[in-house]
Amino acid sequence: MDRGWYWKFGMIVAVTLGTLWFLVPTYYSLVVLDRAERNNIAVLEQRLPAWAPPAKYRLNLGLDLQGGIHMVMRVDTKTALQKRTERRGQQIATYVNDKKLGEVTADTDPERLELTLTAKDPATMDAIQKEVLATFTDFTQESRNGGTLVLKPDEGQVNRFRDEAVDQAMLVIRRRIDKWGVAEVDVRKLGTDSIQISLPGRSNPEQAKELVGTTAQLEFRMVDDTNPQVFAQMITQSPPPEESKITLVDDGGFPQLSSPNREALLAYAKDKAPEGRDVLTECVANPVKKNDCIAYRSFLVDKNVPLTGESLSGADASVSQMNEPEVNISFDPAGAREFEKLTEAGVGRRMAIVLDDNVHTAPNINEKIGGGRARITMGRAGSRSFEEWLGEAQTLALVLKAGALPAPVTVGEIRQVGATLGDELIKKGSLAAVVGLALVIVFMAIYYRKAGLIADVALLLNGLLILAGLAFFNATLTLPGIAGFVLTLGIAVDANVLINERIREELANGKSARAAVDQGYDRAFWTIFDAHVTTLIAGFILFFTGTGPVRGFATTLIVGLVASLFTSIVVTRVITTYFVHGRNAQSVSV
């Protein structure tokens, strides 16, 4: 056999073995572990062999397959908007009085979202009106009557606030659930003011309701930089257990502990921090999946919490004059005084912005900051693009506002999907897939003989590639996803049917075996390619516009179509041309 064939067959064998290797975490998660351990990634990491891929590359079962809790939360954007208007009125009154433009009082009408400014001296209202409308651009003038000015929130700002209120609630909910340790939680926007939450594998609705409904806690805490080697000394004096995967990483001269397991890192550092200090963690974001953390890094912060998000009145992302993304924050009068004291005492130190015991960022304090307004510059260092830094600034603004302006969240619907129902769905769905696959394999082998057997080999590899692809993207398999799996197997078979029929036509026209195989594949290629591309476009539309089960179906369909292109065009052609070209066959069994 020519060396070229060794290389081609070696590629197919390598792809097959690599696919099987990549499915090891999925096998352990769904087959080896019992139901109670299935969603615990720490247990999976301990049970996996050393040669297996990381535990995060596994296929998860959705809520409809393994049971769990389904929740729909209503975000009360109206109440949040009313509170915001009241706070804005206080800010405007304070601003006018501090500017010595005159003395005004602010009254709000919560139902109509109107803010009425009344000047003690009506003669000062002209100057007040001009300054307020120029400075507070999120409000527009509704009416003016002597020393009374009525303002109303700008309609565009109101719509933006409503959207942001839901985004903030989603951010807080996701962080809280991640802290609870639920694998593959699904948090998504539903309509304009609702959030849909799926908690696979959970069985306590009351606990879930309490977890999700609690208000987030935002804190400003000083980082202890007095002993930069504290974590290095900690590892030297008490080496961490090997299974915790804790290492020491350098962060600009400040060695930090790092581990992919947050709980293991915190458990190791517990009781080892100096007196009056706490160890918190920061998420190192996955560059591909922004909501995932590839690792966690440690921060040593003061135990004392001098300032919380209750004092924060606003936070917005913008771009500075130096074309650097930044976050502008403002405090209420009491918070402004505390923030000024904090920054005055902490010049040269870092201040950690902490949400629910997670450090989001720790900017340096360069000077005392007064006036209740501050700016956090994100910077442009490193290999990250401007868009990535701007996205980081927008996320930070959401984090800050999530702790400062939480819109009231109520439970609109909560129900538990029984585990027995999930088992029944798995059995029926798996049975349908296996029976359908078996019937197709038998049909192809009988109708197309040896060419049908080659198509069957490609079909089995196609199924493995789909599962491995879903595991690579850490996808969640739902019942519609199983339907998509079966559908893509049918599409893969259809491609082989087209090729085999083309080969038959060429043989009927008197072509030799070699010519029939080559022209059969060449002429069927564009038909197969066009069909796959058009279906892929439909799949991407479903993925980006659909939610829940529809998106699960689309994910399986997209991965399956890519795998089908490879197996039907590359794998079957290598095997078929080997039997015809490599062995100088004079006929084709098709």
N, C-alpha and C positions, 0 to 999 in steps of 0.2 A: 504494500500500500504506500502511495506517495506521501512524503512528509507533510504536504499541505493538508492532507486529510487528517493526519494526527493532530495538527494544530486546530482544525475546525471542530473535530470531535472533542478535543481537550477543552475548547471554549464552552461547549454545551455541558460537558461534565462539570466544569468549574462553576458554571451558572447554577446547575442543579444542586451541587453540594453546598454552594454559598447560600442558596435559598433555604435548604433544609437547616443549615446552621443558624440562619437568621430567625427561623421559626422556633428555636429552642425555648426562648422566654415565653412565647405564646403557649407552647405545649405544657410547660411547667405551670403556667398561670391557670390554664383552663382544665387541665387533666390531673396534674400531680397534686396541686393545692386544693384544699376543700373550700367550700363556699365562704366560710368565715375569713379565710386568709387570702382570698382571691384578689381583693382590692388593696391589700397591704403590700406596698412595693418593698418595704424593708424586709419582710419575711421572704419575698420572692428573691431578693438579692442574696439572702443567706442560703437559700436552697439551690440556687443555680450553680452548675459546675463552673470552675475557674475559667474554662475555655469558652464559655457561652458569651453571647453579646450582652451589653448592658440591659438591665431589667426594664428600662424605660421603653425599649423597642419591643413592645408586645401588643397583641390585638386584644382589645377590651370588649366586653359585652355591654350592650346598651341597656337602658332601663327596661325595655320591653322583653329582654331575654333573661336577665338575671334578677329582676325585681328591684325595688328601691322606693324612693320617695319622689313624687312629682309635685312641684309647687308653682303657683303663679302669684307673684307679689305685685300689688298696686302701689305706684309711687304717687303720692299726693303732691303734685306739682303746684296746684293752686295754693295750698297752705304755704309751701316753700316760697312761692312768689310773693305772697303777702308779707311774710317775715322779712324777705329781702327788701321789699319796698320800705318797711318800717326802719330797718337798719340804714338804708340809704338816706332816709329822711334825717336821721340822727347825724350821719356823716356830713350831709350838706349843711345842716344848722351849725355844726362844730366848725366846718371849714369857713363859713361866712363870718362867724364870730371871731375866729382866729385871724382872719384877714382884715378884721376891723372895718368891714364894709358896712356894718350896721348890726343891730341885734334882731334875730329872727327866731321864731318858734316853728316847729314842723309837726303837722298833724296828718295822719294817713286815714284813708277810707279803704279798708281791706277789701270790701266787696267790689268796688269800682277800680281798685288799684290806682287811686289818685293820691298825690302828695301835695298838701297845701302849706305854703310858706307865708307866714304873716310877719311883716316888719313892724317893729315897735314904732319906728319913725317912717311913715309912708314915703317921705322924700328920698329915702335911701334905696327904695325898691328898684329904681332904674339901674343903678350900678350893680345891685345884687342880681337882678335878672340877667344882665349881660354876662357877668362873671360865672354864674351858675350854669347857664346854657352852654357857655364856651368850655367849661371844665368837666361837667357831668353830662357827657354826650349820650349816655344811655337813657336820658330823659328828654322828653319834648314838652313844649308849652301847650297846655290845654286851654287856659284862659288867664286873664289878668284884670283885676279890679282894684285900682288904687294901690294900697299897700299889701294886697293879697295876690300871690302867684300860685296857680294850680298847675302841677306837673304830672305827667303820666309816662310810664316806661315806654320806650320805643318798641314798636311792634316786632321789629326784627330781633331786638335784644330779648324780648319776652320769649319768642320761639326758640332762640338759641339757649336761653336759660332752661326752658322745659327739656330740651334735648340733653343738656349737660346734667340736669338733675337726675335723669334716668341713667346716664353714663356713670355719674358719681356713685349712684346706688349699686350699679353692676360691679364697679371696681371694688367697693367695700365688701359686697357680698362674696365675690370671688376670693378675695384675700382671706376673709373669715373662714370660708369653706376649705380653702387650701390648708389653713392652719389646723382644721379639724382632721385632715388626712384622708379626705375622700378622693379616690382615684377617678379620673375622667369625669369630673363634674361638668355639666353642660349648663352654662349661664348665658342666656341670650335675650335680646330685646323682643318684646311681643307687642305689636301695635305701637302706640305713641307714649303710653304711660305705664306699661306693665313689663315685668321681667319673668321669664320662664326659667325654672331651675329643675334640673334632674340630678338626683343623688343616687347613683347605682349602688346596690349592696347595703343601703341603710334601711333601718326598720323602726326608727323612733321619730315619728312626725313632730312630737312636742319638742324634742331636743333640737330638731332642725329648725323649727319655728323660732325658738329662743335664740339660736345661733345667728340666724339671718336677720332677725328683727332688732338686735342690739345695735345701738349707735356706735360708730367707730370712734376710737380714741386717738387723737392727733396730739403729739407732744414735740416740744423743742427741748433737746437735752444736749449738754456740753460733752464733747468727746474728750476723754482723758489722754492727752498726748505727753504727759509728764514722764512716763516711762515707756518709750517706744518698744522696748524689748520684752514687755510683760508676757506676750504670747509665746515668744521664743523661749523664755525661761520656763513657762508653763510646760511646754513640750519636753524640754530637757529634764526637768525635775520629775515629770510624770508622763511618760510616753503613752499616747492614746492607743486603744486596741486596734489591731490591724483591720478588723472588719468595718470600723467606723470610717476608714479612708480619709482620715484627717491629715492634712498636710499644712505646711507653712508657706505662705506666699507673701511677696513683698509689694507693698502699696506705697510707693514714694517715700521709702525710708521707715515705713510703719509696718513691720511684719504682722500678718493676720493669719488666723486659722481659717482653713478652707476645707469644705467637705460637701459632697453631693447630697448628704443626709443631714437636714437641719436638726432633727431631734437628737441624732447622735452627737452633733457638735455641741448643742446646748447641754446635753447630759454630761459630756466630758468636762465642759467649762464650769459646770455648776459647782459652787462652793470653792472654786479656785480663784475667783476674782478678788482683788484687794478690797479691804473694807470701804464701804461707801460707794462701791462701783457695781455696775451691772454689765453682763455680757449680752449683747443683742446681735442679730444677724442681718446681713444685707443680701438680697437676691442678686445673683449674677445671671442676667437674662439670657435665654437661648436666642441666638441671632436669627434663627429660623422661625421658632414659635415664641412670640413675644410674651405670652402668658406663662411660659414654662421657665423654670430656673435650672440651669445646668450645674450650679454650685451655690453654696452659701458662704459668705465671709463674715468674720467676727468683728465686732466693734466693742471697745471698752468705753462706757459712758458713765457719767455721774448718776448716782441713784436718785438724787434730787431732781424733781421736774419743775423748773421755774416758770414755764409757760406752756399752755395747752391750746388746742385748736378752738376752744370756746372764745378766745380773744381775737381770732382771725375774722376779718370782715370781707376779705376778697382775695382772689389770686387769678392772674391771667398770664398766659404765655404771649410773648411778643418777640420782635427782632430789634436789637439795639442799633444805634447809629454806626457801630463798628461791624454791623452785619453778623452779630452773634446772637443766637437764641437765648432768651432770658425769661425769668418768671418774676412778675411784679406782685408783691404781696402788701396788704394793708391790714392794720389792726384797729380795734376800737380804742377809745381814749385810755381805758385802763390797761389794755394790752400794749399800747404804744409806749406807755411809761415803763412797763416791765421789760419790753423788748429793748428799749434804750439802755436801761441798767444792765441787762444781760450782755449786750454787745460791747458796752463800755468796759465791763469787767473781763470780757473774753476776747479782746483784740489779739490777733495772732493765733487763736485757737480755732478748732473746727466745731461747728454746731450741727448735731444730727437732727434731721427731720424724721420723726418716727411715727408710723401709723400701725396701730395694733401690734406693737413690739417688734416691728420690722423697720430697719433703717432704710429709708428710700434714697437719701443723699446726705452728704455731710460737707457743705461748703465752708470755706475759710472766712473768718470775720476779719476784714481788713481795717475797719474803723468803726467808731461809735455811730450807730444809726438812730437818728431821732426823727420826729414827725410822724411816727406810726406807719411809715412806708419804707419798704426795702426791695432790693433787686437781687435775685440770684442768677448770676451769669453761668450758663452751662459750659461755655468754652468751645473751642474747635480743635483741641489737641487730638493726636492719635490718628487712626485710620478711618474713623467714623465719618460719614458724610454729613453735610449740612442738614439734609432731611432727617437723618437719624437723630441728630442733636435737637432739632426742632420738635420731633416726635417725643423725645425725652422730656423737653420742656413742657409740652402740652400734657403729658402724663403726670408730671410733677404737679402742674396746676390743678389737675383733677384730684390728685391725692390730697393736696392741701385743702381744696374746697370740700372734698368728701368728709373731712373731719370737721370743717368749720360750718358748712351749710348743708347738713343732712336733711333731705326731704323726708317727711314722714312716710314710712313704708308699712302697708298693712297686708295681711294674708288674704288674697282673693280666692284661692283654691289650694287645697292640700289633700293628697290622697296617696295611699300606699299601694304599689303594684306587688302582688303576692309572688313569692319565690316559686311557688308551685306552678303558677301561670307561666312564669319565665321558663321553667324546665320543660313544660309541655310545648311551648313555642319552639324551644331549641330542638326538641325531639322531632317535631313535625317539620320544621324548616330543614333540619339536617337530613331527614328521611327523604324529603322532596328533592333536595340537591343530589343525594347519593343515587336515588332511583333514576332521576333524569340523566345523570352522568353515565350510569351503567347502561341505560337504554341506548344512548348515543354511541357509546363505545362499541356495543354489540352490533348496532346497525352499520357503523362505519366499517367494522372488520368484515362483515358479511357482504356488504354492497360493493366496497372498493378493494377488498382483499388486502394485499400487502400495503398498498398506499393508504388504506383505511387504518391499518395497524400503526403506520407511521404517524398518521393524524391523531390517533389515540394517545401515542406517547407525547406528542406536542400538547394535546389537550390536558393531560395530567400535569405536565410541567407548567402549563398556563394557570391551572388552579393553584398550584404551589406559589407561583409568582404573584398572583393576586393577594394571597394571604400574607406573603412576605412584604409586599408593597404596603398593605394596610398596616402591618406591624411597624414598618419603618416610619410611617407618618403618625404612629401611635393613634390610629383611628379607632373609632368605636363601632363595633358591628351591631347593627339593629336588624329587625325582621325584614324591613325593606332592603337592607344591605344584602341579606341572603338572596332576596329576589334579584338584585342587581348582579350578584355572583353567578346565579344560574343563567341569567340573560347573557352575560358576557361569554360564558362557556358556549352558549348557542351561537353567538356571533363568531366565536373562534372556529367552530365547526363549519359554519357557513362559508368562511374564507377558504377552508380546505376543500369544501364541496366545489366551489368555483374553480379552484386550481385543478382538481381531478377531472372535472368535466371538460375543462380546456385541453388537458392532456389527451383525453379520449377523442376530442374533436380532431386534434392534430394527428393522432394515430389513424383515425378514420380517413383522413385526407392523404394517407400514404407516407407520412413523415417517419423517419427513423426514430428509435427510442430516445436517442440523445436529443435530437432536434425537437421532438414532441415535448420532452420535459422542459427544455430551456425555453421554448416559445410558450408553453403552457403557463409557466411562472411569469414570464415577461409580460404576456398579454393580460393576465389576471391581476397583475400588480396594481395598476392604476384604479381598477374597479374596487379592489379591496381597500386601497389607500383612501380613495374618495369616501367610501362608505364609513370607514373608521373616523375620518376627520369630521365629517358632518355630524356623526353621533357624538364625537368628542365635544363639538361646539354646543350641542344640546345639553350634554352632561355638565359643562362649565356654567351654562346659564342656570341650570337647576341648582348647582352648587352655590353660586353667588346670590341667587334670589330666594332659594328655598330655606327652610328651617327644619330642625329636628330630623324626623324620618326621611324627608325628601332629600336632605343634604347627605344623610347616610347612604341612601340609594345612589346619589350622584357620585360620591367618593368611590364606592365600589365599582361603579360603571367606568369611571375615568381610569382608574388603575387597571381594571380588566381589559380595556380597549388597548392601552399601551402594551400590556403583556401579550395580548392577542396578535398585535402586529408583529412582535418579535417571534413568537412561536410559529405562526402560520407562514410567515414569509422567510424567516431565517432558518429556524430549526428544521422544519420539514424539508426545505430545499437542500440543506446540507446532507441530510440522511438520504433523500431520494436520489440526488445527483451522485452520491457515493455508490449506491447500488447500480446506477446506470453507467456513469462515467468511470468510476473507480474500478468496477468489475467488468467493464466492457460488455454489459448486458445488451442483448439484441431485442429484448421485449420488456414491457413494463406491466407489472401486475396492478392494474387499476380498473 
